Amino acid sequence: MPIVSHATEADFELFRRELDSFVPDNICDAHMHVWAKSHLPPSGYDTFRQLEEDVVDLAAYRRRMTELLPGRRVAEGLILPGAVGATGEQVRSQNELVAAEVAENTGWRGSMLVSPEMDGEYVREEVRRLGLSGLKCYHVRSGLTITWDADIPAYLPEAQVKVAHEERLCITLHMVKARAVADPSNQHWIRHYCETYPDMQLILAHAARGFNPYHTIEGLAALRGLPNLWCDMSAVADVGACEAIIETLGHDRLIYGTDFPVSHLRGRCVAIGDGFVWLYDDTLDWKTVSFQPLQPVFVGLESLRVLKQAAWHCRLNDSQVEDIFGNNVRRLLGMVRY
Ligand SMILES: [Zn+2]
């Protein structure tokens, strides 16, 4: 089981050496999770269950951010529910928690966990009642036996996208299928939803699920020219996908996200062949795989390194880097319901 750990001297040292001069002072986090242990399904979610807090709220998040982003102010962003596989009353409770955090914390917006069977009018009423600004869908909620190959409407039906348009909501979409945004079905539905519902802001999580960057490099060209399309780069640790977003959609479409608590796991996702694999500190015996000592660091640090490389390769200036860490998210959230 991957462990959500505290920063070690190796993490702080890597930040000081590689990232301190790159990361701006003020940060807007477009992808982070809150949850309570009581929201978690009985099996799985061990990574979420192990934190000492019963309720992992913004206060808990802020404490952890001092270890990933030392000296930085993270006072704005988009809150997503954490137990995305929750059922029944747990879904409602999670959405209530997100709403409570939004109500108590200026600068933060929140998204509602949705299931495909939810009626559009129910989603509209709940979003209004809770004061939320977005929707969070997830493939495991599709009801399919095999969810990793689901077409987007199986977990994000068009009726909900229509409501998102009418209510000016954003939607965080972690797409699936083996080749992610290089898959024609994913391209079709993303373009169809964005063109048909222009007041809905669609965020493709994880660099368009670019854990294998070649999928994003290959597929993103099909999504040029959509003014309501954005990509967060959370948890991505291979170079290439962020560059493709900057070059294909523009740097003003790339937004920073930590994917807390994933940010505080050790290891990284690695592209292999036409797929990818997550290597955590407990996936293998690190002492046996290298001729020299290896120490996995926070996923969140690996993804910051990737972003720095992308900024370097694309010759971004300081103000463009600040856009990715804050202004783009602010602009996006300014377009959505408040
Ligand atoms: Zn996430």
Boltz pocket constraint, residues with backbone or C-beta under 6 A from the ligand:
constraints:
  - pocket:
      binder: B
      contacts: [[A, 31], [A, 33], [A, 259], [A, 260]]
      max_distance: 6.0
